[in-house]
Amino acid sequence: MAEQAKMERHPETVLVRGEHAARGDEGEKLLVNGRSMALRLWERETVGTAKPEHTNPYEYVAYVIAGALRVTINNHCFEVRQGDSYCVPAGEPYALEILQEATVIEATSPSDRGPHTITEE
């Protein structure tokens, strides 16, 4: 019989039930976290909440489920509303402000939570 290869498994890849999702440092719901991307949910973000200009080492794409935001990416400013989506490239300076109570889902690549893969024999 051939030697069994090691099988890699990621503990969060298959399923994260919403009611069991952890919360991030800023209150976001941390959803599924795969090998090369992660999903998070910002729920009912308060009008006037702002994130000053900064950069991230990962790219993220976002979809606005409800509400409205002003997003500035590399000095290009635009408003996004329910049904809109946008992309923030890795290393690009960006800022945002909540214009209407907002719910937004984001996917980051690579995962903004680091590696969580475990190896089983």
Backbone bond lengths (Angstrom), bond angles and torsions (degrees), N, CA, C in turn:
res aa  C-N    CA-C-N  psi(-1)  N-CA   C-N-CA  omega(-1)  CA-C   N-CA-C  phi
1 M - - - 1.447 - - 1.528 109.01 -
2 A 1.322 116.48 135.36 1.469 121.05 -179.04 1.515 110.40 -66.87
3 E 1.327 114.09 148.09 1.459 119.07 178.59 1.525 109.35 -62.11
4 Q 1.331 115.47 132.45 1.467 119.47 -178.70 1.527 109.39 -72.70
5 A 1.313 115.76 128.19 1.473 120.74 179.31 1.531 109.34 -72.72
6 K 1.318 114.52 150.40 1.458 118.26 175.44 1.519 108.98 -64.25
7 M 1.313 115.57 140.01 1.453 120.51 179.47 1.525 108.63 -108.64
8 E 1.330 116.37 125.58 1.455 119.40 177.34 1.520 108.92 -91.67
9 R 1.317 114.59 138.40 1.455 120.36 178.63 1.513 107.47 -136.39
10 H 1.273 115.37 139.71 1.455 121.14 178.07 1.523 106.90 -107.27
11 P 1.326 118.93 123.20 1.456 120.68 -171.47 1.521 114.59 -63.69
12 E 1.338 118.94 -22.58 1.460 120.06 -177.89 1.527 112.86 -108.77
13 T 1.304 119.25 -0.07 1.458 121.39 -171.45 1.524 112.56 -65.17
14 V 1.299 119.11 -40.52 1.451 121.99 -170.79 1.530 112.86 -76.78
15 L 1.322 118.00 -49.60 1.452 119.40 -172.63 1.523 111.19 -159.53
16 V 1.318 116.60 133.19 1.453 122.37 167.74 1.523 105.49 -128.33
17 R 1.304 117.42 112.47 1.458 120.87 178.85 1.523 108.46 -73.31
18 G 1.320 116.35 135.66 1.456 122.33 -176.08 1.508 114.32 -50.19
19 E 1.320 116.27 -42.58 1.471 119.15 -177.97 1.527 112.85 -69.49
20 H 1.335 117.57 -14.91 1.458 121.28 179.75 1.524 112.92 -106.19
21 A 1.330 117.35 0.44 1.467 120.87 -177.67 1.530 110.15 -67.07
22 A 1.309 114.84 135.52 1.472 120.69 177.51 1.520 109.33 -71.37
23 R 1.335 115.96 164.88 1.465 121.91 175.79 1.516 108.83 -108.39
24 G 1.338 115.48 140.65 1.452 121.14 177.19 1.518 111.26 -81.59
25 D 1.311 116.31 179.96 1.461 122.82 -177.40 1.523 113.63 -61.04
26 E 1.336 117.15 -25.68 1.467 120.59 -178.12 1.529 111.84 -107.86
27 G 1.338 117.18 15.87 1.454 121.32 176.50 1.512 115.40 91.41
28 E 1.325 117.63 -4.49 1.461 120.80 179.77 1.524 110.28 -68.16
29 K 1.334 116.13 149.63 1.457 121.74 177.94 1.525 107.80 -85.83
30 L 1.324 117.20 122.70 1.463 122.60 -179.09 1.524 108.65 -89.19
31 L 1.309 115.85 108.03 1.450 121.89 -176.53 1.529 109.95 -91.46
32 V 1.301 117.89 -150.51 1.467 121.93 -176.04 1.531 111.48 -58.63
33 N 1.330 115.49 145.19 1.461 122.70 -178.31 1.519 108.60 -132.59
34 G 1.324 116.15 103.41 1.462 120.83 -179.13 1.510 112.38 -89.99
35 R 1.319 116.41 -171.40 1.468 121.17 -179.05 1.525 112.28 -66.76
36 S 1.341 117.68 -35.64 1.459 119.12 -174.13 1.524 114.07 -124.99
37 M 1.325 117.35 5.21 1.466 119.62 176.60 1.523 109.85 -157.89
38 A 1.329 114.55 162.92 1.461 120.57 178.66 1.523 108.60 -139.43
39 L 1.322 115.53 156.15 1.453 122.16 -179.23 1.525 108.52 -121.85
40 R 1.341 116.13 138.04 1.466 120.49 177.37 1.523 109.10 -142.67
41 L 1.338 115.51 157.49 1.453 121.94 -175.96 1.516 109.65 -128.67
42 W 1.320 115.31 126.84 1.466 122.71 174.65 1.521 105.72 -102.64
43 E 1.337 117.53 116.95 1.458 120.96 -175.41 1.528 111.55 -111.06
44 R 1.335 115.49 132.83 1.461 122.34 174.06 1.529 112.79 48.92
45 E 1.322 115.42 49.95 1.466 120.59 177.36 1.532 108.54 -67.00
46 T 1.324 116.26 136.24 1.460 123.69 -171.55 1.526 113.21 -75.43
47 V 1.335 115.12 138.45 1.469 121.81 175.42 1.528 109.32 -53.05
48 G 1.329 116.18 135.37 1.465 121.50 178.89 1.514 114.47 91.74
49 T 1.339 117.05 -15.96 1.463 119.31 176.49 1.525 108.29 -61.35
50 A 1.319 116.59 132.77 1.468 120.63 -178.03 1.521 110.00 -134.17
51 K 1.304 114.91 147.33 1.465 121.60 171.71 1.520 105.99 -115.24
52 P 1.330 116.86 119.07 1.465 119.07 -179.59 1.529 110.86 -65.77
53 E 1.313 115.72 163.79 1.463 120.42 -178.32 1.527 110.85 -55.22
54 H 1.328 114.98 132.95 1.461 122.39 177.80 1.528 108.00 -160.09
55 T 1.313 116.40 177.17 1.467 121.75 176.31 1.521 108.97 -127.17
56 N 1.321 116.10 161.40 1.460 122.43 174.35 1.522 108.88 -128.03
57 P 1.324 117.66 151.48 1.466 120.14 178.38 1.529 112.69 -79.13
58 Y 1.334 117.40 -0.31 1.462 122.42 -178.94 1.528 109.63 -123.25
59 E 1.322 116.12 156.05 1.462 122.43 172.54 1.520 107.71 -85.93
60 Y 1.333 117.10 148.14 1.453 117.68 169.78 1.511 111.25 -140.51
61 V 1.323 114.33 148.13 1.456 122.07 173.62 1.518 106.82 -115.20
62 A 1.340 115.87 146.18 1.455 120.47 -176.08 1.520 110.30 -135.29
63 Y 1.333 115.22 149.43 1.458 123.22 175.81 1.520 107.22 -128.11
64 V 1.334 116.34 127.88 1.461 121.54 -178.56 1.531 108.74 -87.67
65 I 1.319 115.80 110.81 1.467 121.80 179.47 1.526 110.32 -77.91
66 A 1.330 116.16 -39.04 1.468 121.37 179.86 1.521 108.50 -153.86
67 G 1.345 116.11 153.28 1.452 120.58 174.62 1.512 113.63 90.01
68 A 1.363 114.31 -162.26 1.461 120.43 -177.78 1.524 110.03 -151.12
69 L 1.340 115.98 146.48 1.456 123.25 178.96 1.518 109.64 -135.56
70 R 1.312 116.11 153.75 1.464 121.74 167.87 1.521 105.44 -104.92
71 V 1.313 116.31 122.57 1.458 121.58 -178.18 1.531 108.17 -118.34
72 T 1.317 115.97 132.98 1.459 121.27 175.52 1.526 107.34 -120.16
73 I 1.328 115.83 119.24 1.464 121.41 179.74 1.521 107.54 -121.35
74 N 1.321 115.97 116.92 1.464 121.45 178.35 1.535 111.02 50.40
75 N 1.337 115.86 48.79 1.470 124.91 178.70 1.524 115.08 69.72
76 H 1.324 119.70 9.99 1.470 123.32 174.42 1.531 107.40 -103.83
77 C 1.335 117.30 115.82 1.459 122.57 -174.57 1.528 110.43 -104.92
78 F 1.335 116.51 135.94 1.460 120.96 176.90 1.520 109.36 -153.66
79 E 1.338 115.87 159.41 1.456 121.72 175.86 1.518 108.48 -101.37
80 V 1.319 115.40 139.89 1.457 121.49 174.93 1.530 107.43 -121.72
81 R 1.325 115.26 140.57 1.458 121.76 -176.47 1.530 109.82 -131.36
82 Q 1.325 115.64 176.50 1.456 121.78 179.62 1.525 110.53 -44.25
83 G 1.330 115.41 127.55 1.462 121.81 179.67 1.513 114.81 92.20
84 D 1.340 117.78 -12.05 1.463 121.56 178.60 1.529 110.34 -86.89
85 S 1.316 115.66 157.77 1.461 121.47 174.28 1.516 108.55 -136.79
86 Y 1.334 115.94 159.87 1.459 121.04 -179.93 1.518 109.62 -153.73
87 C 1.344 115.19 165.33 1.460 121.85 -178.28 1.523 109.07 -129.12
88 V 1.338 115.82 134.85 1.463 121.78 174.13 1.533 107.09 -113.41
89 P 1.337 117.69 108.61 1.466 120.00 -179.41 1.533 112.30 -66.22
90 A 1.301 116.58 150.04 1.470 121.69 176.58 1.522 109.27 -57.98
91 G 1.323 116.02 136.82 1.451 121.55 175.11 1.519 115.28 80.22
92 E 1.335 119.13 -4.91 1.468 122.10 179.89 1.528 109.50 -87.37
93 P 1.328 117.79 134.19 1.464 119.40 177.35 1.533 110.46 -68.74
94 Y 1.332 115.82 135.91 1.460 119.79 177.90 1.522 110.45 -150.16
95 A 1.330 114.96 160.13 1.463 123.10 176.97 1.523 106.88 -145.22
96 L 1.333 116.34 161.19 1.454 119.17 175.80 1.516 110.70 -149.84
97 E 1.339 114.48 159.28 1.454 122.31 176.57 1.518 108.31 -142.50
98 I 1.328 116.50 136.35 1.457 121.60 178.66 1.534 108.31 -81.19
99 L 1.351 117.00 121.86 1.462 122.56 -179.80 1.524 112.32 -96.28
100 Q 1.341 116.55 -33.74 1.462 124.59 174.65 1.516 106.23 -136.12
101 E 1.339 117.39 144.05 1.468 119.41 178.79 1.525 108.36 -41.57
102 A 1.335 116.77 127.15 1.465 120.58 -168.61 1.524 112.95 -127.88
103 T 1.321 113.84 146.16 1.461 122.92 169.63 1.520 106.28 -124.17
104 V 1.335 115.51 124.06 1.468 121.67 -173.63 1.522 108.69 -135.96
105 I 1.321 116.17 136.95 1.464 120.61 173.78 1.523 107.96 -107.94
106 E 1.336 115.88 138.06 1.467 121.56 -177.92 1.520 110.52 -129.52
107 A 1.321 114.61 144.27 1.463 121.71 170.81 1.521 107.32 -118.41
108 T 1.323 116.93 129.93 1.458 121.96 179.14 1.514 109.90 -110.28
109 S 1.342 115.12 145.54 1.459 120.35 177.26 1.525 108.99 -145.04
110 P 1.327 117.84 122.32 1.458 125.84 -3.79 1.529 110.33 -67.77
111 S 1.301 115.67 175.06 1.457 120.81 179.77 1.525 110.14 -53.83
112 D 1.326 115.90 135.43 1.460 119.93 176.91 1.525 111.93 -81.28
113 R 1.322 117.12 0.08 1.477 121.57 -178.73 1.511 113.27 -105.52
114 G 1.330 117.29 3.84 1.453 120.62 177.65 1.516 112.60 79.25
115 P 1.330 116.04 179.38 1.455 120.45 -176.82 1.521 111.94 -73.50
116 H 1.324 115.24 135.75 1.461 120.23 176.59 1.530 110.55 -128.38
117 T 1.307 117.48 10.50 1.460 120.47 -177.60 1.523 110.00 -71.45
118 I 1.325 115.36 135.61 1.468 119.85 175.37 1.520 108.01 -114.69
119 T 1.280 116.80 154.50 1.457 121.15 179.37 1.519 109.17 -110.25
120 E 1.335 116.07 133.55 1.460 121.37 177.08 1.521 108.96 -114.32
121 E 1.285 115.82 148.51 1.476 120.65 174.87 1.499 109.98 -80.69
